[in-house]
Amino acid sequence: MPRFLLQPLVENALKHGQGNNAGCLHLRISLERTAEQLQLQVCNTGVLAADQGSSPSGVGYGLSGLAQRLHWHYGNQASFSIRQDGAWVIATLMLPLR
């Protein structure tokens, strides 16, 4: 697994999580292995802002470097997505096991 995949996800969650809302930021990190893939998720409370700084890949500039590194290491075998699910923002990396 390439270095520095988890760090930018956690930094993004800490920087953008919870926004201006009062209260605690909740952060959840999970790693799940299947027969063929490794799934890494970083989830945080907050709202996924549409104006977080868009890049051609549809993510903010801070995460676009992560998407580029994934593509460089794995080509189309890996994926990165970020989405809103209720009160949570969920960033997911899918990596092939080799």
Phi and psi restraints in degrees (range 20) as a CNS / XPLOR table:
assign (resid 1 and name C) (resid 2 and name N)
       (resid 2 and name CA) (resid 2 and name C) 1.0 -63.3 20.0 2
assign (resid 2 and name N) (resid 2 and name CA)
       (resid 2 and name C) (resid 3 and name N) 1.0 152.7 20.0 2
assign (resid 2 and name C) (resid 3 and name N)
       (resid 3 and name CA) (resid 3 and name C) 1.0 -69.8 20.0 2
assign (resid 3 and name N) (resid 3 and name CA)
       (resid 3 and name C) (resid 4 and name N) 1.0 159.1 20.0 2
assign (resid 3 and name C) (resid 4 and name N)
       (resid 4 and name CA) (resid 4 and name C) 1.0 60.2 20.0 2
assign (resid 4 and name N) (resid 4 and name CA)
       (resid 4 and name C) (resid 5 and name N) 1.0 42.8 20.0 2
assign (resid 4 and name C) (resid 5 and name N)
       (resid 5 and name CA) (resid 5 and name C) 1.0 -94.1 20.0 2
assign (resid 5 and name N) (resid 5 and name CA)
       (resid 5 and name C) (resid 6 and name N) 1.0 -39.3 20.0 2
assign (resid 5 and name C) (resid 6 and name N)
       (resid 6 and name CA) (resid 6 and name C) 1.0 -76.0 20.0 2
assign (resid 6 and name N) (resid 6 and name CA)
       (resid 6 and name C) (resid 7 and name N) 1.0 -41.3 20.0 2
assign (resid 6 and name C) (resid 7 and name N)
       (resid 7 and name CA) (resid 7 and name C) 1.0 -55.7 20.0 2
assign (resid 7 and name N) (resid 7 and name CA)
       (resid 7 and name C) (resid 8 and name N) 1.0 -48.7 20.0 2
assign (resid 7 and name C) (resid 8 and name N)
       (resid 8 and name CA) (resid 8 and name C) 1.0 -65.4 20.0 2
assign (resid 8 and name N) (resid 8 and name CA)
       (resid 8 and name C) (resid 9 and name N) 1.0 -29.2 20.0 2
assign (resid 8 and name C) (resid 9 and name N)
       (resid 9 and name CA) (resid 9 and name C) 1.0 -68.4 20.0 2
assign (resid 9 and name N) (resid 9 and name CA)
       (resid 9 and name C) (resid 10 and name N) 1.0 -43.1 20.0 2
assign (resid 9 and name C) (resid 10 and name N)
       (resid 10 and name CA) (resid 10 and name C) 1.0 -67.8 20.0 2
assign (resid 10 and name N) (resid 10 and name CA)
       (resid 10 and name C) (resid 11 and name N) 1.0 -43.2 20.0 2
assign (resid 10 and name C) (resid 11 and name N)
       (resid 11 and name CA) (resid 11 and name C) 1.0 -59.6 20.0 2
assign (resid 11 and name N) (resid 11 and name CA)
       (resid 11 and name C) (resid 12 and name N) 1.0 -42.3 20.0 2
assign (resid 11 and name C) (resid 12 and name N)
       (resid 12 and name CA) (resid 12 and name C) 1.0 -63.4 20.0 2
assign (resid 12 and name N) (resid 12 and name CA)
       (resid 12 and name C) (resid 13 and name N) 1.0 -41.7 20.0 2
assign (resid 12 and name C) (resid 13 and name N)
       (resid 13 and name CA) (resid 13 and name C) 1.0 -63.5 20.0 2
assign (resid 13 and name N) (resid 13 and name CA)
       (resid 13 and name C) (resid 14 and name N) 1.0 -42.0 20.0 2
assign (resid 13 and name C) (resid 14 and name N)
       (resid 14 and name CA) (resid 14 and name C) 1.0 -69.6 20.0 2
assign (resid 14 and name N) (resid 14 and name CA)
       (resid 14 and name C) (resid 15 and name N) 1.0 -36.8 20.0 2
assign (resid 14 and name C) (resid 15 and name N)
       (resid 15 and name CA) (resid 15 and name C) 1.0 -73.0 20.0 2
assign (resid 15 and name N) (resid 15 and name CA)
       (resid 15 and name C) (resid 16 and name N) 1.0 -44.4 20.0 2
assign (resid 15 and name C) (resid 16 and name N)
       (resid 16 and name CA) (resid 16 and name C) 1.0 -103.8 20.0 2
assign (resid 16 and name N) (resid 16 and name CA)
       (resid 16 and name C) (resid 17 and name N) 1.0 -13.3 20.0 2
assign (resid 16 and name C) (resid 17 and name N)
       (resid 17 and name CA) (resid 17 and name C) 1.0 -64.4 20.0 2
assign (resid 17 and name N) (resid 17 and name CA)
       (resid 17 and name C) (resid 18 and name N) 1.0 143.3 20.0 2
assign (resid 17 and name C) (resid 18 and name N)
       (resid 18 and name CA) (resid 18 and name C) 1.0 69.8 20.0 2
assign (resid 18 and name N) (resid 18 and name CA)
       (resid 18 and name C) (resid 19 and name N) 1.0 -18.8 20.0 2
assign (resid 18 and name C) (resid 19 and name N)
       (resid 19 and name CA) (resid 19 and name C) 1.0 57.3 20.0 2
assign (resid 19 and name N) (resid 19 and name CA)
       (resid 19 and name C) (resid 20 and name N) 1.0 -133.6 20.0 2
assign (resid 19 and name C) (resid 20 and name N)
       (resid 20 and name CA) (resid 20 and name C) 1.0 -93.9 20.0 2
assign (resid 20 and name N) (resid 20 and name CA)
       (resid 20 and name C) (resid 21 and name N) 1.0 5.8 20.0 2
assign (resid 20 and name C) (resid 21 and name N)
       (resid 21 and name CA) (resid 21 and name C) 1.0 -71.3 20.0 2
assign (resid 21 and name N) (resid 21 and name CA)
       (resid 21 and name C) (resid 22 and name N) 1.0 142.9 20.0 2
assign (resid 21 and name C) (resid 22 and name N)
       (resid 22 and name CA) (resid 22 and name C) 1.0 -74.7 20.0 2
assign (resid 22 and name N) (resid 22 and name CA)
       (resid 22 and name C) (resid 23 and name N) 1.0 156.8 20.0 2
assign (resid 22 and name C) (resid 23 and name N)
       (resid 23 and name CA) (resid 23 and name C) 1.0 114.0 20.0 2
assign (resid 23 and name N) (resid 23 and name CA)
       (resid 23 and name C) (resid 24 and name N) 1.0 179.8 20.0 2
assign (resid 23 and name C) (resid 24 and name N)
       (resid 24 and name CA) (resid 24 and name C) 1.0 -84.0 20.0 2
assign (resid 24 and name N) (resid 24 and name CA)
       (resid 24 and name C) (resid 25 and name N) 1.0 150.1 20.0 2
assign (resid 24 and name C) (resid 25 and name N)
       (resid 25 and name CA) (resid 25 and name C) 1.0 -90.5 20.0 2
assign (resid 25 and name N) (resid 25 and name CA)
       (resid 25 and name C) (resid 26 and name N) 1.0 126.6 20.0 2
assign (resid 25 and name C) (resid 26 and name N)
       (resid 26 and name CA) (resid 26 and name C) 1.0 -103.9 20.0 2
assign (resid 26 and name N) (resid 26 and name CA)
       (resid 26 and name C) (resid 27 and name N) 1.0 133.9 20.0 2
assign (resid 26 and name C) (resid 27 and name N)
       (resid 27 and name CA) (resid 27 and name C) 1.0 -128.6 20.0 2
assign (resid 27 and name N) (resid 27 and name CA)
       (resid 27 and name C) (resid 28 and name N) 1.0 132.6 20.0 2
assign (resid 27 and name C) (resid 28 and name N)
       (resid 28 and name CA) (resid 28 and name C) 1.0 -132.1 20.0 2
assign (resid 28 and name N) (resid 28 and name CA)
       (resid 28 and name C) (resid 29 and name N) 1.0 129.0 20.0 2
assign (resid 28 and name C) (resid 29 and name N)
       (resid 29 and name CA) (resid 29 and name C) 1.0 -119.6 20.0 2
assign (resid 29 and name N) (resid 29 and name CA)
       (resid 29 and name C) (resid 30 and name N) 1.0 128.8 20.0 2
assign (resid 29 and name C) (resid 30 and name N)
       (resid 30 and name CA) (resid 30 and name C) 1.0 -134.6 20.0 2
assign (resid 30 and name N) (resid 30 and name CA)
       (resid 30 and name C) (resid 31 and name N) 1.0 150.9 20.0 2
assign (resid 30 and name C) (resid 31 and name N)
       (resid 31 and name CA) (resid 31 and name C) 1.0 -134.6 20.0 2
assign (resid 31 and name N) (resid 31 and name CA)
       (resid 31 and name C) (resid 32 and name N) 1.0 126.6 20.0 2
assign (resid 31 and name C) (resid 32 and name N)
       (resid 32 and name CA) (resid 32 and name C) 1.0 -133.0 20.0 2
assign (resid 32 and name N) (resid 32 and name CA)
       (resid 32 and name C) (resid 33 and name N) 1.0 134.7 20.0 2
assign (resid 32 and name C) (resid 33 and name N)
       (resid 33 and name CA) (resid 33 and name C) 1.0 -112.3 20.0 2
assign (resid 33 and name N) (resid 33 and name CA)
       (resid 33 and name C) (resid 34 and name N) 1.0 132.7 20.0 2
assign (resid 33 and name C) (resid 34 and name N)
       (resid 34 and name CA) (resid 34 and name C) 1.0 -112.0 20.0 2
assign (resid 34 and name N) (resid 34 and name CA)
       (resid 34 and name C) (resid 35 and name N) 1.0 -173.3 20.0 2
assign (resid 34 and name C) (resid 35 and name N)
       (resid 35 and name CA) (resid 35 and name C) 1.0 -62.9 20.0 2
assign (resid 35 and name N) (resid 35 and name CA)
       (resid 35 and name C) (resid 36 and name N) 1.0 -31.7 20.0 2
assign (resid 35 and name C) (resid 36 and name N)
       (resid 36 and name CA) (resid 36 and name C) 1.0 -120.2 20.0 2
assign (resid 36 and name N) (resid 36 and name CA)
       (resid 36 and name C) (resid 37 and name N) 1.0 -14.6 20.0 2
assign (resid 36 and name C) (resid 37 and name N)
       (resid 37 and name CA) (resid 37 and name C) 1.0 -138.0 20.0 2
assign (resid 37 and name N) (resid 37 and name CA)
       (resid 37 and name C) (resid 38 and name N) 1.0 160.7 20.0 2
assign (resid 37 and name C) (resid 38 and name N)
       (resid 38 and name CA) (resid 38 and name C) 1.0 -117.7 20.0 2
assign (resid 38 and name N) (resid 38 and name CA)
       (resid 38 and name C) (resid 39 and name N) 1.0 126.7 20.0 2
assign (resid 38 and name C) (resid 39 and name N)
       (resid 39 and name CA) (resid 39 and name C) 1.0 -111.4 20.0 2
assign (resid 39 and name N) (resid 39 and name CA)
       (resid 39 and name C) (resid 40 and name N) 1.0 122.7 20.0 2
assign (resid 39 and name C) (resid 40 and name N)
       (resid 40 and name CA) (resid 40 and name C) 1.0 -114.8 20.0 2
assign (resid 40 and name N) (resid 40 and name CA)
       (resid 40 and name C) (resid 41 and name N) 1.0 125.0 20.0 2
assign (resid 40 and name C) (resid 41 and name N)
       (resid 41 and name CA) (resid 41 and name C) 1.0 -124.3 20.0 2
assign (resid 41 and name N) (resid 41 and name CA)
       (resid 41 and name C) (resid 42 and name N) 1.0 136.9 20.0 2
assign (resid 41 and name C) (resid 42 and name N)
       (resid 42 and name CA) (resid 42 and name C) 1.0 -120.4 20.0 2
assign (resid 42 and name N) (resid 42 and name CA)
       (resid 42 and name C) (resid 43 and name N) 1.0 117.9 20.0 2
assign (resid 42 and name C) (resid 43 and name N)
       (resid 43 and name CA) (resid 43 and name C) 1.0 -118.2 20.0 2
assign (resid 43 and name N) (resid 43 and name CA)
       (resid 43 and name C) (resid 44 and name N) 1.0 138.3 20.0 2
assign (resid 43 and name C) (resid 44 and name N)
       (resid 44 and name CA) (resid 44 and name C) 1.0 -142.1 20.0 2
assign (resid 44 and name N) (resid 44 and name CA)
       (resid 44 and name C) (resid 45 and name N) 1.0 152.6 20.0 2
assign (resid 44 and name C) (resid 45 and name N)
       (resid 45 and name CA) (resid 45 and name C) 1.0 -72.2 20.0 2
assign (resid 45 and name N) (resid 45 and name CA)
       (resid 45 and name C) (resid 46 and name N) 1.0 147.0 20.0 2
assign (resid 45 and name C) (resid 46 and name N)
       (resid 46 and name CA) (resid 46 and name C) 1.0 141.1 20.0 2
assign (resid 46 and name N) (resid 46 and name CA)
       (resid 46 and name C) (resid 47 and name N) 1.0 -170.9 20.0 2
assign (resid 46 and name C) (resid 47 and name N)
       (resid 47 and name CA) (resid 47 and name C) 1.0 -122.2 20.0 2
assign (resid 47 and name N) (resid 47 and name CA)
       (resid 47 and name C) (resid 48 and name N) 1.0 131.3 20.0 2
assign (resid 47 and name C) (resid 48 and name N)
       (resid 48 and name CA) (resid 48 and name C) 1.0 -74.6 20.0 2
assign (resid 48 and name N) (resid 48 and name CA)
       (resid 48 and name C) (resid 49 and name N) 1.0 111.7 20.0 2
assign (resid 48 and name C) (resid 49 and name N)
       (resid 49 and name CA) (resid 49 and name C) 1.0 -82.2 20.0 2
assign (resid 49 and name N) (resid 49 and name CA)
       (resid 49 and name C) (resid 50 and name N) 1.0 132.7 20.0 2
assign (resid 49 and name C) (resid 50 and name N)
       (resid 50 and name CA) (resid 50 and name C) 1.0 -70.1 20.0 2
assign (resid 50 and name N) (resid 50 and name CA)
       (resid 50 and name C) (resid 51 and name N) 1.0 -21.0 20.0 2
assign (resid 50 and name C) (resid 51 and name N)
       (resid 51 and name CA) (resid 51 and name C) 1.0 -107.7 20.0 2
assign (resid 51 and name N) (resid 51 and name CA)
       (resid 51 and name C) (resid 52 and name N) 1.0 32.1 20.0 2
assign (resid 51 and name C) (resid 52 and name N)
       (resid 52 and name CA) (resid 52 and name C) 1.0 -71.9 20.0 2
assign (resid 52 and name N) (resid 52 and name CA)
       (resid 52 and name C) (resid 53 and name N) 1.0 5.6 20.0 2
assign (resid 52 and name C) (resid 53 and name N)
       (resid 53 and name CA) (resid 53 and name C) 1.0 102.4 20.0 2
assign (resid 53 and name N) (resid 53 and name CA)
       (resid 53 and name C) (resid 54 and name N) 1.0 98.1 20.0 2
assign (resid 53 and name C) (resid 54 and name N)
       (resid 54 and name CA) (resid 54 and name C) 1.0 -90.4 20.0 2
assign (resid 54 and name N) (resid 54 and name CA)
       (resid 54 and name C) (resid 55 and name N) 1.0 145.7 20.0 2
assign (resid 54 and name C) (resid 55 and name N)
       (resid 55 and name CA) (resid 55 and name C) 1.0 -122.6 20.0 2
assign (resid 55 and name N) (resid 55 and name CA)
       (resid 55 and name C) (resid 56 and name N) 1.0 171.6 20.0 2
assign (resid 55 and name C) (resid 56 and name N)
       (resid 56 and name CA) (resid 56 and name C) 1.0 -58.3 20.0 2
assign (resid 56 and name N) (resid 56 and name CA)
       (resid 56 and name C) (resid 57 and name N) 1.0 -25.7 20.0 2
assign (resid 56 and name C) (resid 57 and name N)
       (resid 57 and name CA) (resid 57 and name C) 1.0 -82.5 20.0 2
assign (resid 57 and name N) (resid 57 and name CA)
       (resid 57 and name C) (resid 58 and name N) 1.0 -3.6 20.0 2
assign (resid 57 and name C) (resid 58 and name N)
       (resid 58 and name CA) (resid 58 and name C) 1.0 87.5 20.0 2
assign (resid 58 and name N) (resid 58 and name CA)
       (resid 58 and name C) (resid 59 and name N) 1.0 9.7 20.0 2
assign (resid 58 and name C) (resid 59 and name N)
       (resid 59 and name CA) (resid 59 and name C) 1.0 -121.8 20.0 2
assign (resid 59 and name N) (resid 59 and name CA)
       (resid 59 and name C) (resid 60 and name N) 1.0 167.5 20.0 2
assign (resid 59 and name C) (resid 60 and name N)
       (resid 60 and name CA) (resid 60 and name C) 1.0 -65.1 20.0 2
assign (resid 60 and name N) (resid 60 and name CA)
       (resid 60 and name C) (resid 61 and name N) 1.0 163.2 20.0 2
assign (resid 60 and name C) (resid 61 and name N)
       (resid 61 and name CA) (resid 61 and name C) 1.0 -60.3 20.0 2
assign (resid 61 and name N) (resid 61 and name CA)
       (resid 61 and name C) (resid 62 and name N) 1.0 -34.7 20.0 2
assign (resid 61 and name C) (resid 62 and name N)
       (resid 62 and name CA) (resid 62 and name C) 1.0 -63.3 20.0 2
assign (resid 62 and name N) (resid 62 and name CA)
       (resid 62 and name C) (resid 63 and name N) 1.0 -30.8 20.0 2
assign (resid 62 and name C) (resid 63 and name N)
       (resid 63 and name CA) (resid 63 and name C) 1.0 -97.1 20.0 2
assign (resid 63 and name N) (resid 63 and name CA)
       (resid 63 and name C) (resid 64 and name N) 1.0 -12.7 20.0 2
assign (resid 63 and name C) (resid 64 and name N)
       (resid 64 and name CA) (resid 64 and name C) 1.0 -66.5 20.0 2
assign (resid 64 and name N) (resid 64 and name CA)
       (resid 64 and name C) (resid 65 and name N) 1.0 -32.5 20.0 2
assign (resid 64 and name C) (resid 65 and name N)
       (resid 65 and name CA) (resid 65 and name C) 1.0 -63.6 20.0 2
assign (resid 65 and name N) (resid 65 and name CA)
       (resid 65 and name C) (resid 66 and name N) 1.0 -36.9 20.0 2
assign (resid 65 and name C) (resid 66 and name N)
       (resid 66 and name CA) (resid 66 and name C) 1.0 -63.7 20.0 2
assign (resid 66 and name N) (resid 66 and name CA)
       (resid 66 and name C) (resid 67 and name N) 1.0 -45.3 20.0 2
assign (resid 66 and name C) (resid 67 and name N)
       (resid 67 and name CA) (resid 67 and name C) 1.0 -62.4 20.0 2
assign (resid 67 and name N) (resid 67 and name CA)
       (resid 67 and name C) (resid 68 and name N) 1.0 -38.0 20.0 2
assign (resid 67 and name C) (resid 68 and name N)
       (resid 68 and name CA) (resid 68 and name C) 1.0 -66.5 20.0 2
assign (resid 68 and name N) (resid 68 and name CA)
       (resid 68 and name C) (resid 69 and name N) 1.0 -41.6 20.0 2
assign (resid 68 and name C) (resid 69 and name N)
       (resid 69 and name CA) (resid 69 and name C) 1.0 -64.1 20.0 2
assign (resid 69 and name N) (resid 69 and name CA)
       (resid 69 and name C) (resid 70 and name N) 1.0 -40.1 20.0 2
assign (resid 69 and name C) (resid 70 and name N)
       (resid 70 and name CA) (resid 70 and name C) 1.0 -59.7 20.0 2
assign (resid 70 and name N) (resid 70 and name CA)
       (resid 70 and name C) (resid 71 and name N) 1.0 -46.9 20.0 2
assign (resid 70 and name C) (resid 71 and name N)
       (resid 71 and name CA) (resid 71 and name C) 1.0 -63.7 20.0 2
assign (resid 71 and name N) (resid 71 and name CA)
       (resid 71 and name C) (resid 72 and name N) 1.0 -39.5 20.0 2
assign (resid 71 and name C) (resid 72 and name N)
       (resid 72 and name CA) (resid 72 and name C) 1.0 -63.8 20.0 2
assign (resid 72 and name N) (resid 72 and name CA)
       (resid 72 and name C) (resid 73 and name N) 1.0 -42.4 20.0 2
assign (resid 72 and name C) (resid 73 and name N)
       (resid 73 and name CA) (resid 73 and name C) 1.0 -78.4 20.0 2
assign (resid 73 and name N) (resid 73 and name CA)
       (resid 73 and name C) (resid 74 and name N) 1.0 -38.3 20.0 2
assign (resid 73 and name C) (resid 74 and name N)
       (resid 74 and name CA) (resid 74 and name C) 1.0 -121.0 20.0 2
assign (resid 74 and name N) (resid 74 and name CA)
       (resid 74 and name C) (resid 75 and name N) 1.0 -7.4 20.0 2
assign (resid 74 and name C) (resid 75 and name N)
       (resid 75 and name CA) (resid 75 and name C) 1.0 63.9 20.0 2
assign (resid 75 and name N) (resid 75 and name CA)
       (resid 75 and name C) (resid 76 and name N) 1.0 -134.1 20.0 2
assign (resid 75 and name C) (resid 76 and name N)
       (resid 76 and name CA) (resid 76 and name C) 1.0 -86.8 20.0 2
assign (resid 76 and name N) (resid 76 and name CA)
       (resid 76 and name C) (resid 77 and name N) 1.0 5.4 20.0 2
assign (resid 76 and name C) (resid 77 and name N)
       (resid 77 and name CA) (resid 77 and name C) 1.0 -81.2 20.0 2
assign (resid 77 and name N) (resid 77 and name CA)
       (resid 77 and name C) (resid 78 and name N) 1.0 -14.4 20.0 2
assign (resid 77 and name C) (resid 78 and name N)
       (resid 78 and name CA) (resid 78 and name C) 1.0 -115.9 20.0 2
assign (resid 78 and name N) (resid 78 and name CA)
       (resid 78 and name C) (resid 79 and name N) 1.0 158.7 20.0 2
assign (resid 78 and name C) (resid 79 and name N)
       (resid 79 and name CA) (resid 79 and name C) 1.0 -144.7 20.0 2
assign (resid 79 and name N) (resid 79 and name CA)
       (resid 79 and name C) (resid 80 and name N) 1.0 156.9 20.0 2
assign (resid 79 and name C) (resid 80 and name N)
       (resid 80 and name CA) (resid 80 and name C) 1.0 -134.0 20.0 2
assign (resid 80 and name N) (resid 80 and name CA)
       (resid 80 and name C) (resid 81 and name N) 1.0 134.1 20.0 2
assign (resid 80 and name C) (resid 81 and name N)
       (resid 81 and name CA) (resid 81 and name C) 1.0 -142.6 20.0 2
assign (resid 81 and name N) (resid 81 and name CA)
       (resid 81 and name C) (resid 82 and name N) 1.0 155.2 20.0 2
assign (resid 81 and name C) (resid 82 and name N)
       (resid 82 and name CA) (resid 82 and name C) 1.0 -139.9 20.0 2
assign (resid 82 and name N) (resid 82 and name CA)
       (resid 82 and name C) (resid 83 and name N) 1.0 134.9 20.0 2
assign (resid 82 and name C) (resid 83 and name N)
       (resid 83 and name CA) (resid 83 and name C) 1.0 -151.9 20.0 2
assign (resid 83 and name N) (resid 83 and name CA)
       (resid 83 and name C) (resid 84 and name N) 1.0 163.0 20.0 2
assign (resid 83 and name C) (resid 84 and name N)
       (resid 84 and name CA) (resid 84 and name C) 1.0 -96.8 20.0 2
assign (resid 84 and name N) (resid 84 and name CA)
       (resid 84 and name C) (resid 85 and name N) 1.0 134.2 20.0 2
assign (resid 84 and name C) (resid 85 and name N)
       (resid 85 and name CA) (resid 85 and name C) 1.0 -137.2 20.0 2
assign (resid 85 and name N) (resid 85 and name CA)
       (resid 85 and name C) (resid 86 and name N) 1.0 93.4 20.0 2
assign (resid 85 and name C) (resid 86 and name N)
       (resid 86 and name CA) (resid 86 and name C) 1.0 65.1 20.0 2
assign (resid 86 and name N) (resid 86 and name CA)
       (resid 86 and name C) (resid 87 and name N) 1.0 -124.8 20.0 2
assign (resid 86 and name C) (resid 87 and name N)
       (resid 87 and name CA) (resid 87 and name C) 1.0 -85.7 20.0 2
assign (resid 87 and name N) (resid 87 and name CA)
       (resid 87 and name C) (resid 88 and name N) 1.0 2.8 20.0 2
assign (resid 87 and name C) (resid 88 and name N)
       (resid 88 and name CA) (resid 88 and name C) 1.0 -112.8 20.0 2
assign (resid 88 and name N) (resid 88 and name CA)
       (resid 88 and name C) (resid 89 and name N) 1.0 143.6 20.0 2
assign (resid 88 and name C) (resid 89 and name N)
       (resid 89 and name CA) (resid 89 and name C) 1.0 -103.1 20.0 2
assign (resid 89 and name N) (resid 89 and name CA)
       (resid 89 and name C) (resid 90 and name N) 1.0 127.9 20.0 2
assign (resid 89 and name C) (resid 90 and name N)
       (resid 90 and name CA) (resid 90 and name C) 1.0 -120.6 20.0 2
assign (resid 90 and name N) (resid 90 and name CA)
       (resid 90 and name C) (resid 91 and name N) 1.0 117.3 20.0 2
assign (resid 90 and name C) (resid 91 and name N)
       (resid 91 and name CA) (resid 91 and name C) 1.0 -103.8 20.0 2
assign (resid 91 and name N) (resid 91 and name CA)
       (resid 91 and name C) (resid 92 and name N) 1.0 127.6 20.0 2
assign (resid 91 and name C) (resid 92 and name N)
       (resid 92 and name CA) (resid 92 and name C) 1.0 -126.4 20.0 2
assign (resid 92 and name N) (resid 92 and name CA)
       (resid 92 and name C) (resid 93 and name N) 1.0 130.0 20.0 2
assign (resid 92 and name C) (resid 93 and name N)
       (resid 93 and name CA) (resid 93 and name C) 1.0 -110.7 20.0 2
assign (resid 93 and name N) (resid 93 and name CA)
       (resid 93 and name C) (resid 94 and name N) 1.0 132.1 20.0 2
assign (resid 93 and name C) (resid 94 and name N)
       (resid 94 and name CA) (resid 94 and name C) 1.0 -116.1 20.0 2
assign (resid 94 and name N) (resid 94 and name CA)
       (resid 94 and name C) (resid 95 and name N) 1.0 120.2 20.0 2
assign (resid 94 and name C) (resid 95 and name N)
       (resid 95 and name CA) (resid 95 and name C) 1.0 -122.0 20.0 2
assign (resid 95 and name N) (resid 95 and name CA)
       (resid 95 and name C) (resid 96 and name N) 1.0 139.9 20.0 2
assign (resid 95 and name C) (resid 96 and name N)
       (resid 96 and name CA) (resid 96 and name C) 1.0 -75.2 20.0 2
assign (resid 96 and name N) (resid 96 and name CA)
       (resid 96 and name C) (resid 97 and name N) 1.0 146.6 20.0 2
assign (resid 96 and name C) (resid 97 and name N)
       (resid 97 and name CA) (resid 97 and name C) 1.0 -88.8 20.0 2
assign (resid 97 and name N) (resid 97 and name CA)
       (resid 97 and name C) (resid 98 and name N) 1.0 124.0 20.0 2
